Amino acid sequence: MRTNAVICEYNPFHNGHRYQLERIKEKSENPITAIMSGNFTQRGDTAIINKFKRAETAVKNGVDLVVELPSVYAMSSAKSFAEAGVKIADALGCCEHLCFSVEESNQKLLYEISDAFESESFNEEIKLNMKAGMYYPQAVEKALFSISPALSEAVQKPNNILAVEYLNALKHTDIKPLIIKREFTRHDTNEVTKNMASASNIRKMILSGEDYSDYIPKNKPDFSNPADINKLEKIIIYKLRTMSAEEIKQIPDVSEGLENRIFSAVREYNSLEEILMSIKTKRYTLARIRRIMLSSLLGITKDELKREVAYIRVLAFNENGAKIMSEIKKRGKLPLIVNVADGYKALAESAKRTFDIDLLSSDIYSLATDKTESSGLDFTRAVSVIKE
């Protein structure tokens, strides 16, 4: 059996995600494996509900198997996020396609952008642009403009920079890309079209108590105890105030003196919003700064991010998912963890360190909700088996 994979956050799972899965199934009969972020996301935020509920919802709405993208990689730059997700897809041993959506109508441009990254001079120009004060996407845009304005314009569209990183990472595997044109609402906007709304808009509705029911599947999870990063405000400030500038410097995304800006800001300001706005510049985006702050809480360092993906951790599956898991056991390149207690014991020490951060992320995440759950939820919460 072969599978198609999607790298996702499902934060939360909505009608647009369901539409994507339907389009994938029109193009391929393979069952679908979702490689999903855990409790914290790439934008440097808490997921609106925990990974277990999001995984269940995904399987109830078209996904067959959900495995976790470890927190170390889930809260990293687009490049590291994409590379880790693709490595997990490749490690399944049975993945035929990586499926992702883009807003770009002319998908040929994405391949041309990906090919540009093979040029040493192009990558050198990106480095020079970043040294000049640009953040990574801006540096890429400018480097592409010197090749073609059309390429520079294409990479500015939401999801396209991530799509290019997927294409780059796939070159080191036998997995083929399967690209779906994104329809209806644009990424990360307040637009509403028919029964479609962006995930960011739905999160705002949930946290503000608005009616969001038209935009998510009817078999929705319980959103009565959503997480909010602002509830972690005091422990984030506490953690950063106990760190030296040198310790902050070891966190991923911290470079070229940013540690000093953070060190000063957490001592001068007393709210998360004030700290974020005092650090933010054109180069240092809010998402990047939030990732740094959450990484400090979880103890994620640059050394942790350098570790190779070391396991495949299952969160939920159905009957087809069970068949995929059988294939992974036969052909997979990494340990498949279904029972956390047993799987954890069998891991190498370096892999345990990555898994420890996933365990801690569940404990910290719970503090961002109104109803704090007991510690060790990863050991007590069984994998969800969804029956048709």
C-alpha positions, 0 to 999 in steps of 0.5 A: 500500500502507498500513501499520500502525505500532507504536512499540516497544522489543522489549527483548527481543521476547517472546510477548506482542509476538507476541500483540499482532502477531497481534491487530493482523493480525486487525483489519487486513490491512496489513503492520506497520512497527515504530518501534523504540528503538535500543541504549538505552531509555526507562527509561534502560537498555541494551537487552538485545541490540543493535538489529540482533538485535532488529530481525531477531527482530521481522521473523522474528515478524510485523513487516514493516519495522523502522525506528529511533527515534533515541536522542535521542528513545528516551531521553526522557520519555513525551511526547517519546518518543510525539511522535517515534514518531508523527512518524516514523509520519506521515513514512512517508506510508503509515501508516493505524493506530498500534497500541498495547496498554493494560491499561485495559478502558474505553478511552473513559477514555483518549480523555477523558484525551486530550481533557482535555489540550486545556484550557488550565486543565488544562495549567496545573494540571499545571505548578503540580503539577510546581512543587509537587514532583510528577513529570510522571505524578503531576502529570497524575494529580492534575490528572485527579482534579479532573475525575474520580477514574476518569480519575486511576485509569485513568492510573495503570495501566502503559502508559496514560500513554504511550497518552494521549501517543500519542492526543495526538500523533495529533491532528496527523496523519491516522493512526488509533489501533488499540488492543489490550487487553493480556492475561496478565502485567502490564507490568514485573512478575515475574508469569508466566502460561502462556508469557507473562512481562514484558520486565523479568522476561525480562531478569532471567532472561537476566542471571542465567542462568535459563531464559527459553526458554518466554517468547520465540519459538523463533527467538530471537536469540543472548543470549550477549553481553547488555548490562548498564548496570552495565558502564558504571559507571566511564565514566558516573561519569568523564563526569559528574565531568568536567562542570560543574553548568551542563553537566549542566543542559543535559541533558534531564530536568534541571530546578530544581536537579537538576544540583546534586544530580547534581554533588554525588553523583558526587563523594561516591559511587563506585558507580552504585547509590549515586549513583542512590539518593542522587539519587532522590526521589519527583519524580526517578525512577530511570528519569529519573536513568538517562536523564540519566546515559546522555544525558551519555555520548552528548552529548544536550542539550535543544537536541538534543531540540528538533530535529525528526525528520529521517530514517527509518533502516531496520534490517530488512525482509522482502518486504512491508517492501520494498513499504512502503519503495517507498511511503515513497520515493514518499510519505514526508516524510523521507529513507529511509536504507538504506545508512548511508554514502550516507544519512548524506552526504545529510543536512543538518548538523542531521540529521547531529548526531542521526545522530552520536548514534545512531552513538556509541550503538552504540560506547558500547553495545558497552562494556556487553557482555563481548565489545566489538565494533569501532567503527563497527558502523552502517557495517559492519552491513548492513540485515537482509533476512529471506526468508520 
